Amino acid sequence: MINLVADIGGTNIRLATASAENDIEKIKTYQCAQFDSLLSVIYHNISEQGLLGYRINACLAIACPVY
């Protein structure tokens, strides 16, 4: 099983995998404007890493204003 973690901001998205020991590995940064959707950048990342077809858990941190 693959653990995907993401830090999603307005300009960049950082995607990485986390090991069973919660070590962050294979960090990649993408510019949000280069992708049509969150799904497309995640698909691009897992495809790039050769993870298509694997069961993936995901934890997504999305930046938003605090009032």
C-alpha positions in Angstrom: 0.0 0.0 0.0 1.2 3.5 -0.9 0.9 6.5 1.4 0.6 9.8 -0.6 0.9 13.1 1.2 0.3 16.5 -0.3 0.8 20.2 0.6 -1.5 22.1 -1.6 -1.2 25.9 -1.9 -2.4 28.5 -4.4 0.9 28.5 -6.4 2.5 25.1 -5.8 1.6 21.6 -4.8 4.1 19.3 -3.2 3.5 15.6 -3.4 5.5 12.9 -1.7 5.2 9.3 -0.4 5.4 8.4 3.3 7.0 5.1 4.4 5.5 2.8 7.0 7.8 4.6 9.5 6.3 8.0 8.3 9.5 9.1 6.6 8.7 11.5 3.7 10.3 10.3 0.4 10.3 11.3 -3.3 9.1 14.9 -2.8 8.1 16.6 -6.0 6.9 20.2 -6.5 4.5 21.2 -9.3 3.1 24.5 -10.2 -0.7 24.5 -9.8 -1.2 26.6 -13.0 0.3 23.9 -15.1 -2.6 21.5 -14.3 -6.4 21.7 -14.9 -7.3 20.1 -11.6 -6.0 18.5 -8.4 -6.9 15.1 -9.9 -4.7 15.7 -12.9 -1.6 16.7 -10.9 -2.0 13.7 -8.6 -2.5 11.4 -11.5 0.6 12.8 -13.2 2.6 12.2 -10.0 1.6 8.6 -9.4 2.0 7.9 -13.1 5.5 9.4 -13.0 6.4 7.2 -10.0 5.0 4.1 -11.6 2.3 3.7 -9.0 -0.7 3.3 -11.2 -2.7 0.2 -10.2 -1.5 0.3 -6.6 -3.8 0.9 -3.6 -3.1 4.4 -2.4 -3.9 6.2 0.9 -3.8 9.9 0.7 -3.5 12.8 3.2 -4.1 16.2 1.6 -3.3 19.5 3.3 -5.0 22.4 1.5 -4.2 26.0 2.3 -7.1 28.3 2.9 -7.8 31.6 4.6 -8.3 31.7 8.3 -10.9 34.1 9.6 
